[in-house]
Structure formats: structure tokens, C-alpha cells
């Protein structure tokens, strides 16, 4: 079978997958409840040869117009989205309505509108919101004015002579990210933006700078942190050489040329009228959406893996004007995926009570408590914490908070999905102290208890290895990377 999902048909999807053979999920503590859950959904688990990491990550978007403007590494490919849109499109008499409650940089939205759907995205991280806004403006921006500003930029000195006193608003984690020359060039570029009268053109030129911050810095996004080049002048434990660090003016000019080239291929203004972007948390936005509002949900929520978006995108958040307190508050508002997140149970209770939705709160709250495989994992993790076996004592709380919040998300998706609709979700399983957390099974069980049917849990042929630290202690374990398909009867 080809590795390109565009060549698949629904018939291929049904007949070509390879049955997954269940095994025990634990080599250490009791796994009775997790094994029971694994057996319950064993006939839904299939390895799909056509799926690969490129399709379920940003990799396939790197050279694609519009998507290539900004490296949002946590997204999935437009090819994956297109495949599901084509498989689950509604009858010809109606336009499909698709939702991405964790919209990221907007891959679902852009692809869906190109395929003729009406698209809604919910996104809290300002980095993703900025990227989506750039795509919306690109649909209607005046190309002639954009080109004229590029020509003026070529003659504009990006040095101290043009700077008007702007200083990059660093936070602690970003200090020494740039050379002095780059800092001055950014300052002068901000002064140049002030000379652009067209608001849409100005924003896109600002976004060009936003999108190259990593390229012109001593940093590289690496897992859940910024990795620092040893030339930065920081006191570093590890010696790391990033390689060539681009000069600012060539980098921003090259980015603007790419943007201009893509704008010339835009789809005639059909994107912006057919997409709705809601800036905020899915936990607070989803409860306000009427029942049966969408025919399809395509999304990839944050994973339960300690990944901190506010650290990874610290340069971009600082450039947006987020200070230490703003970043801290944003981290707490995002879906819990780090050891620093605190419980949102009290806040959720207040939110649902304020909307007179107590019964919906109680239903999700109860489902979380009765999920036995999850409670088994939590018991083992808290016991490991008490034995001082965890490298961070907040890991059990991270797992607890993550699934508590995702239980509410799943319940709201089930409610807002129209009969006959589908939810497509990309996610990874995780492991802590040798204990596998079967994210795919737990979330799918939440979905089933919320009234959805679990059609398939498609597994990538190549899974995700555990960390080198865990591998040294617990041996090599390959964790499932999956795409879930849930349906509403």
C-alpha cells in the first residue's frame, strides 16, 4: 500500500489494516483494569500501513503553500485532514461543518474550506491564533501594496540608524537569544512596520518577523524546551552547536518572498468567509456551542507528555508582549499537560454552574471517577511518588488533570456532534516509571460512555519509543501512536 493517504479509499481503510495483537500493558504493577480495557477494544485496534509520522505531524506541511509560513511542529498534515474530509463529507445537498477544538495553526480550517466545508476553530495559544490570522488576511490582502512594501524594505537600513528605541521584550527564558546585531535589526524592522499604512500588509510583515525568530536566534525548539547554542553566552551544561544562524534581513526577506509567492496562489477569497476562529479555551468555549452543530471533528489535543507550549514558544510569546506573569497565567489556562498545571475542577464546576449546566458537569465528573483503568494508573503513579521513584512528584497530578479535562472535552464533542457525524483525533500513548498510560483506550472509553461508538483506533506502524532515561531503567518499550475514529449514531 502507498504511504500517501490521498490514494486510500474507505474500502482500503476497512480491508487493508493489520489486526493488532493485545498484550499486557504493565511489566511492573497490577494491570488488570488496563488489560480488561485493552480486551474490550481489541477488535477496534488496527495497524494502518498507510499512516506514517509525516502525515500525523507538521513534516508534510514544510513545503506546502501557506502552511510553510510558520513551523508549528505540534500540528498534523493537510493531507491527513483532506483524507478524512473526503471520507466523511455529508450529502451533496448540504455543506459540511467541521470543528477543530485545538486548532493550532489552522491546518484543519484551511484544508476544510478549500474542500468546500464551513470550518470553526478554537485556539487559546496566541502563537496559533497569530498564524491563523495571517492565513485569513492572506486571502484578501492587496498584493500590489505587499510587493511595494517589499521593495521599500530592500532599501531600508535594518541597523541602529533606523531603530527608534524598540527593544525586544525578553523574559528570563529568552535572554541572550539574539546577537546584538540581530536585536538592532529587529528594532529597526519594527520601525519599518510603522511606515506601512495598510493594516493587513503591516500585519503580514509583522508575522514574517514573528515566524523567523527561531531561525535568527541561538535557540532551537527541542521537545518541551528551547535548546541553546553554546555561542549564546549563557551558562550551559551541554555543548550544542545549532549550525548556521541566519542574519535577520536575508531571513525576513526570504520569508516575505515565500509569502508573496503563496499569496499569488490564493483561492480567490473563499477562505476567510467560511472560517470562524474562536480565541479561547475549549473547556470554556465548547459548553457554549449548541447541540449537533458539527458534522465532523478533526483535532489533535495536547498530549499527556509534559510538553510545555509556553516554554517551546517563549520567543514568540515574548514578541507578542507576554511577560513573566502573562506566560504563567497562560500555562495554567491551557489544557493541563505539564507538571506545573493545577487542577481546574473548581473552575469547571463554577463555569457549568454559571450556565445552569450542572447535570453536564456531574456526568463528566462521574465518568472520570469511574474509569477504572485510569484510576489503576493513578494509583500506581501515586505509589511510585511515595517511593520517591519519579523524577518529578507532580507527574501523577499531571496525568489526573489531563484526563479530567479531556473527559469534559470528549463529552462536549459528543454533544455538539450531529447524528451520523464523526470525531477524528490524533494522540500518543505515554509512559511514566515503566507504567504505560493507554491514552487511546481511556479517551475512547470516555467517548463510548458519552454516547459515541468507537469505530477504529488506527495505529501507526512505527510507534514512539520511551525516553532514554526510562529506557535505561525499564527497558525499551514502543508506545502506540494512534488516530481514533469515533461516530455518533
N, C-alpha and C positions, 0 to 999 in steps of 0.2 A: 504494500500500500504506500502511496505517496505520503510524504510528511506534510503536505500542504492541505489544510482543511478545506480550501476552496474547491478541491476536487472531490470532496466527500458528498455523498447523498445520505438521506435518512436511512435508506436501506443498508448502506455501508455501516452506518453507525450501529444498527441493530445486529448485523450478522458478523462483522469483522472483529469486534473486540475479543480479547483473550480473557477467559474466566480467571479471576483472582482467587488463589487458594488461601483461605484464612489460616492464621496461626495464633498462638498465644501472644498477647501484647506485652507481657512482662517477663523478665528473667530474674526479677528480684522479689517484689512484694506480691500480695494477692492480686490476681487479675480476673477473678471470677465474673464480676459485673461487666468489665470491658470485653471479655471473651463472649459473654452472653449477647452483648450488643453487636459484636462482630458477626456472630452466627445469625442474628436476626436480619442483618442486612447483607449477608454473604452473597445472595443472588442478585444484588444490585451493584456489586463491585466488579468492574471490568478494567483491564489494562487496554487502553486505546492506542495502538501503534502510531496513529496519525498525530497524536499530541506530542509536543516537544517543548522544551523550556523557552525557545524563541517565541512560540505562539502565546504562551501564558505569561510573558514578560514584555518589557519595553524593547527588547532586542530587535524585533521585526519592524519597529517603528523608526529606527535610527535614520533610515534614508528615505522615508516616505514624506511627501509634501505636507506641511503644516505640523505634523506630529514631530518632525525633526527639529523644530524650533527650540524645544526645551527638553532636556533629558530628565524626564520624570520616571525614574527607574522602577517605581512601585506599580506602574500600570501594566496592562496587558496589550496585546497587539490588536490592530484594527482588523486583521484577517480573522482572528478568533471571533470578534464581535460580529463581523459580516456573516460568518458561517451560521451563527445562532439566529441572527435576524432573518436570514433566508429560510432556515428550518422552521421557524415558529411565527412566520408572518401571518396576520389574520386574513380573513376572506377579502377578495379583491374589492368588495363594496365599501370597505372601511379602511381608514388609515390606522396603522398600529401605533400604540402608545407604549413607549419604553421608559423605564426608570433605572437610573444608576444612583443608589443612595450613598455611594462612596465614589464620587465622580472623578476624583483625581484631576488629571489634566484634560479630561473630557473626551477620551477615545470613544467611549460608548456614544456620547452625544453627537460627535462629528460624523461617525460612521453611520449612525441611525438616520440622521437627517439626509445624508447622501443617498440612503436606501429608501427614502420616502416616508420615514416614520416621524411621529411627533415625539420629541425627547425631553425628559426632565432629569436634571442632575442636582444632587445635594452634595455640597462640599464645604467643609469647615476650614481646612488648611488654606491660608491665604496664598500659598505658592500655587496650588492647583487652581484656585479662583482666578489668579492673575493670568495663568496660561489659557484658561477658557475665555476670559475676556479678550485676550489678544486674538484668539481664533474668531470670536464674534465680530470684532472690529475689522479684521482682515476681509470679511465678507463684503464690506461696503466702503472701505477706505478709498480715498481719492489717490489713484496710482500715480497720476501726474505730479501731485504735490509730494508724494512719498519720494519719487525719483528726484525732484528738485531739492529736497532736503538732503538727500544723499550726496548730491553734487556739492552743496554748500559745506557739508561736513568734511569733504575731501580737502577743502582749503582752510578749515578751522583748526587752529593750533590747540591740540589737547595737551597743554602743559601749564605751568604756573602763570604764564602771561594771560591766559583766558579764564583761569579759576576765579571765582567770586567768593571764595571763603567756605564753600561746602566741604565738609569733612565726612567721610564715610562713618555712619553711626554705629561703631563697633560695640559689641557686647563682649564679655570676657572670653567666650569660646572662639571669637573671630579675630581677636587682636593679633597683629602681625601677619595677617593673611595675605597682604599685598606688599610689593616693593613700594618705596616712596614714589617712584616714577609712576607706578600704576595708580596709586592714591591720587596723585595730581591729575592724571589723565581722566579718572572718574569724576573728579571735581570739575574739571573743565567741560566734560561731556554734559554734566548736569546744567552747567551754564549754557551750553549749546541748546539743550532742550527748551530752555526759556525763550529761545528765539523762534521756536516753531509755533505758529499761531493756530494751526489746525489741531484740535484736541485729539482726534483719532490718530493722526500721524505722530503726534507727540507721544502718545501712549505706546505705540508700537516701537518707536525709537527707544523709549524708556525700557520696554520689555527686551529689546535686543541687548541692552546693558545687563539687565537682570539675568538673562539666560546664559551669559558668558562668565559670570562671577567666578565659578569654579575653575574655568579654563585659564583665567589670568591670575589665579591665586596660588598659594603654596599648599592648598588643601585638595583632597580627593575624597569623594563620598565612598566610604568603605564599610559595608554592613550598617551598623547602627550608629557609627561615629564618623567624624571627619578625621581623615588620616593626614598627618602633617609632614611636609617635606623638611629634611634636615637643614635646608638653607633658610628657613623662616626666621631663625634666631630664637625660636622657642627652646625651652629646656625639655628635650625629648629623650625618652628611654631607648626607643628603637631608631635605627638609622634607615630612613626611607628617602629614596630619590624619585620624585614624580616624573622626571624626564623634562622635556621642553615645557616651559611655562610661557604661554603666548603673551606678546605685547598687546596692550589694550587696543590701540587704534586699528591695527590689522585684524584683530579678533572681532571687534564690533562691526567693522566694515564688512568683513566676510559674512557675518551673521545677517546683516541688513541685506546683502545681496541675495542670500538664500531666501529670506522673507519676501523680497521683491519678486523673485522668480516664482515662488509659490502663489503669491497674490495674483500673479498673472494667469494662474490656472484655476482660480476660484470658480465656484459653481453658481455664479450669477445672482448672489444674494438670497439663495434659498435656505442657507443655514440659520442665520440669525432669527428669521420669523418663526422657525419651527422648533426652537430650543428654549427651554426655560431653566434658568440656573438659580437655585436657592442657596444662599450662603448661610451655613449654619450646621448644627449637629443633627445627624439623622435621628438621634434619640429624642430630640425636641421637635423636629420637623415632621417626621413620619406620622406621629399621632394626630396631626392636624389635617392630613390628607384624607379625603372621603373614601369610603369603601369602593372596591372594584374600579379603581382609577386607571390601572395599567394592565396591558396585555402581556408584558414581558419585563422581567428584571434581569439585567446583566451587570454583575458587580464583582469586585474583589475587595473585601474589607481588609483593614489592617490584620496582620497575623498575630498569633499569641506568642511572639518570639522576642520580646524585649526591644523591639525596634522603636527608636525614638525619632520621629519625624522632625521634632523641633531642634534636635542636635544635627541631624543629617542636613537639614536645610537652614542651618543657622545663618549662613551668609545671606541667603535670600530674605529671611525674616528680618535680619538687621537692616538690610537695604530698604525693606518695606516700612521700617520705622518701629519695629518691635524691640522694646528694651528688655532688661532682665525680668521685670515683673510681668510684662506682657507675654513673654515667651513661657514663663512659668504658668501663668493662667491658661494659656493656650494648650499647654501639655496636659493640664488637668481636664480640660473640656473635651479633648479628642477621645475617641474610643480607647478604653484602657488597654494598653499594650506594653507598658513599661513598668518597672518596679517602683516607680515614683507615683503612679496613679493611686488615688484614694477612691474608696467606694462611692458610687453615685446612687446608691439605693435610696437614701433620704431625699436627694434631689429629684429622682424619678417619681417617688411617691408624691411629692409636692406638685410636680408637673401634671401628673394624671389627676390628682385631686382637684387642682385648679380648673381643669377642663371637664370635671364631672365624669371622669373615665376610670373610677376606682375599680370597677369589675375587670377592666382590661389589665390594669396593673396587677391585681390579685391573681389573675390567670397566669400571666407570665412569671410572676414571682413564685407561684406554686410549682410551675413546671420546672423551673431551675432547681428548686429544692428536691424534687422527686426524681431527678435524673441520676440514677444510681451509679452509672459508670463514671460520671463526673465526680460524684461525691467520693467514690473509691479513690480516684486520682488525688483529690484534695486531701483526703485522709493520709495517704502515703506521703504527699509533699509536706504536710504539716509535721508528720512524724520525722521526716528527714531533716526538717528545720530544727526540731527539738534535739536531734542527734548532732547538730552542727555540721551537716553534710552539704549544705547549699552554699554556693559562693555569694548568694545574696538572700537574706532572710525574708525578703518581700516577694519572692517568686510565687509562693502559694497564693498570696493576695492578688498578684497579677493574674494568675490563671482564674481565680474565683471571680474577680471583677470583669475580666474579659468575657467569660461565658455568661455572666449575669446580664451584662449589657447586650450581648449578641442574642440572648434569649428574647429580649424585648424587640430587637431589630427583626428577628425572624417572625415573631408573632405579628408585628405590624406589616411586614411584607405579605404575609398570608392574608391579612385583612384587606390590604389595598390592591391585591391582585384580583383581576376579573376571572370569573369561572372559565376554565379552559386555558388559562394563562400559565406561564412557566417562570421559574426562577433559575437563573444560571449563576453559580457562584464559584469563584476560583479561590482556593485556600490551601494551606500546607498543614500537615501534622507537625507536632513539636515533641521534644523530649527534654525532661529535666531529671537529673540524677539517675539516669537509666530507665526512667519510667516514661513510656510513650503516652502522650495525650492524644487520643484519636479524635481530633477536631472534626474530621469529616463525618464520623458516626454520631458524635454528640450533637452537632448542628443539624444533621439530617433527622435525628430523633426529635429535636425541638420542632422541626418543620412538620414532621408526621403528626405530632401531638397538637400542632396548631391547625391541622386540617388539610395539609398538603400531602401528596403522595410522593414518595421517593422513587423517581423513575430510574435514575442511574447515578452511580458515583464513579466517574471515569478517572482512571489512574494513569499518570504519565509513566511511560515505560522505564524511565530513569528517575528514581526518587531523589530525595535530598539526604545527604549524609549528616550525621550528628557532628557537633563541633569537635575539633581536635582535642580539646580539653576533656570532653565527655568520652571521646573515643579511647583515650589513654586509660581511663578508669573503668569504663563499662563495655569496651569493645565497639567494633564498627556496627552501626545499625542504620539501615536505609529507611527513611520515613516517607510516607506517601505524600505526593503532590497530586492534588485532585481538582476536578471540575464536577460540581454537584448539579444535578438536574432534578428540580422538584416541580410538580404540577398541581394545579388546583382543579379538582373535579368539576 
